[in-house]
Amino acid sequence: MYKGLTVRCVILIDSDGYRANVGIIIFNDDGKLFWARRIGQDAWQFPQGGIAYAESPEQAVYRELCEETGLKEEDVQIVAQTEGWLKYNLPEHLVRRYKRPVCIGQKQKWFMLRLLAKDESVSLAHNKRPEFDVWKWTDYWTPLNEVISFKREVYKQALEFFEPTMLKQKLKNE
């Protein structure tokens, strides 16, 4: 669908300064979560990205999924999503005050996806500007200890929200 090209789009920032964004938690049949390292950094996170003008959050999930992991819509199944926005503020040194509108943080809709494809379907290098250089499967709560501190509370909220869904998925697989 996106053929490895990064889609350049108008970024949506609300009147409070929050950029509309999607967060993506992918799990496998063993109940492990997809965890990726940002290219050239010692920073691990879930895939995430901005919602473009006239794009639904679900459309943004599939676009970001393809851009960041090489996975396609048919490679995953959406099993749950947060009801509202989860927000975090950027540290002051990351706020680009010279840009308009000023973005002070992100408001995110989070999606939990079951991986239907084989691990080999993941391709971090298919995009001209890869986001990640390494990925692995990790235990459910490990990301809280490894994600950058200013995202930690949003990760906690998302993981707590999806925990009942994850438990149901694990029971189905037993």
C-alpha positions in Angstrom: 0.0 0.0 0.0 2.7 2.5 1.0 5.6 0.7 -0.8 8.2 1.8 1.6 7.7 5.5 1.0 7.4 7.9 3.9 4.1 9.8 3.6 4.7 13.5 4.2 1.6 15.0 5.7 0.2 18.0 7.6 0.8 17.4 11.3 -2.2 18.1 13.5 -1.5 20.2 16.6 -4.4 21.3 18.7 -5.0 24.7 20.3 -3.4 23.5 23.5 -0.2 22.5 21.7 -0.6 18.7 21.6 0.2 16.8 18.4 -2.3 14.2 17.5 -0.6 10.8 17.4 -1.1 7.0 17.5 0.7 4.6 19.7 1.0 0.9 18.6 1.5 -2.1 20.9 2.0 -5.3 18.9 1.9 -8.7 20.6 2.7 -12.2 19.5 1.0 -15.5 20.3 3.4 -15.9 23.3 2.1 -12.7 24.8 5.3 -10.8 24.2 5.4 -7.2 23.0 7.2 -5.7 20.0 9.9 -3.4 21.4 12.2 -1.3 19.1 15.3 0.8 19.5 15.3 4.2 17.8 18.0 4.4 15.2 21.4 5.6 16.4 20.2 5.9 20.0 19.9 3.9 23.2 16.2 4.7 23.4 13.5 1.9 23.1 9.9 2.5 22.4 6.7 1.2 20.8 6.0 2.3 17.2 4.1 5.6 17.2 3.5 8.5 14.9 1.4 11.6 13.9 -2.1 11.6 12.6 -2.3 13.4 9.3 -5.0 15.9 8.2 -8.1 14.0 7.1 -6.7 10.7 8.3 -8.5 8.6 11.0 -6.5 7.2 13.9 -6.9 3.7 12.4 -5.6 4.8 9.0 -2.6 6.4 10.8 -2.0 3.1 12.7 -1.6 1.2 9.4 0.5 3.9 7.7 2.8 4.2 10.7 3.0 0.4 11.1 4.1 0.1 7.5 6.6 3.0 7.7 8.2 1.9 10.9 8.0 -1.9 10.9 7.2 -2.9 7.3 4.1 -4.7 8.5 0.9 -4.4 6.4 -2.7 -4.3 7.5 -3.2 -8.0 6.7 -0.2 -8.8 9.0 -2.0 -7.6 12.1 -5.4 -7.5 13.8 -6.6 -4.6 15.9 -7.9 -6.1 19.2 -8.4 -3.0 21.3 -7.9 0.8 21.4 -8.0 3.4 24.1 -11.2 5.3 24.4 -9.7 8.8 24.8 -6.4 10.6 24.3 -3.4 9.9 26.5 -1.1 12.9 26.8 2.5 13.6 27.6 4.5 16.8 27.6 7.9 17.1 26.0 10.8 18.2 28.1 11.4 21.9 27.6 14.7 21.3 25.7 12.7 19.4 23.0 10.0 22.0 22.5 10.7 23.8 19.2 9.5 27.3 20.1 10.6 28.7 16.7 8.0 26.5 14.9 4.3 27.5 14.6 2.1 26.1 16.0 4.3 25.2 19.0 4.1 21.6 20.0 4.4 21.0 23.7 3.6 17.3 23.7 1.6 14.5 22.2 -1.9 13.3 22.6 -2.2 9.7 21.6 -4.8 7.1 20.8 -3.3 3.7 21.6 -4.0 0.5 19.6 -3.2 -3.1 20.6 -2.5 -5.3 17.6 -2.1 -9.0 17.4 0.7 -10.1 15.0 -0.8 -12.5 12.4 2.3 -12.8 10.2 5.7 -14.4 10.9 8.4 -12.4 12.7 10.3 -12.4 9.4 7.6 -10.0 8.0 9.1 -7.2 10.1 11.4 -5.0 8.0 12.9 -2.0 9.8 15.0 -1.0 6.8 12.4 -0.9 4.0 11.8 2.8 4.5 14.3 5.5 3.2 14.4 7.0 6.7 14.1 4.1 9.2 12.9 4.9 12.7 14.4 1.8 14.3 17.5 -0.2 13.9 16.8 -3.2 16.2 13.7 -4.9 17.6 12.9 -7.7 20.0 10.0 -9.3 21.8 9.8 -8.3 25.5 7.7 -9.1 28.5 4.5 -7.0 29.1 5.7 -4.7 31.8 9.3 -4.3 30.7 8.7 -1.2 28.6 7.9 0.8 31.7 11.4 0.4 33.0 13.1 1.1 29.6 11.1 3.9 27.9 12.4 7.4 28.2 11.1 9.0 31.4 8.8 11.7 29.9 6.7 8.9 28.1 6.6 6.6 31.1 3.2 7.7 32.5 1.5 7.4 29.1 3.0 3.9 28.7 1.7 3.0 32.1 -1.8 4.2 31.3 -1.8 2.3 28.0 -0.5 -0.9 29.4 -2.9 -0.8 32.3 -5.8 -0.1 29.9 -4.8 -3.1 27.7 -3.9 -5.5 30.5 -7.4 -7.1 30.7 -7.4 -7.5 26.9 -3.9 -9.1 27.0 -5.0 -11.5 29.7 -8.0 -12.6 27.6 -5.7 -13.1 24.6 -3.3 -15.2 26.7 -6.2 -17.4 27.9 -7.3 -18.0 24.2 -3.8 -19.2 23.4 -3.6 -21.7 26.3 
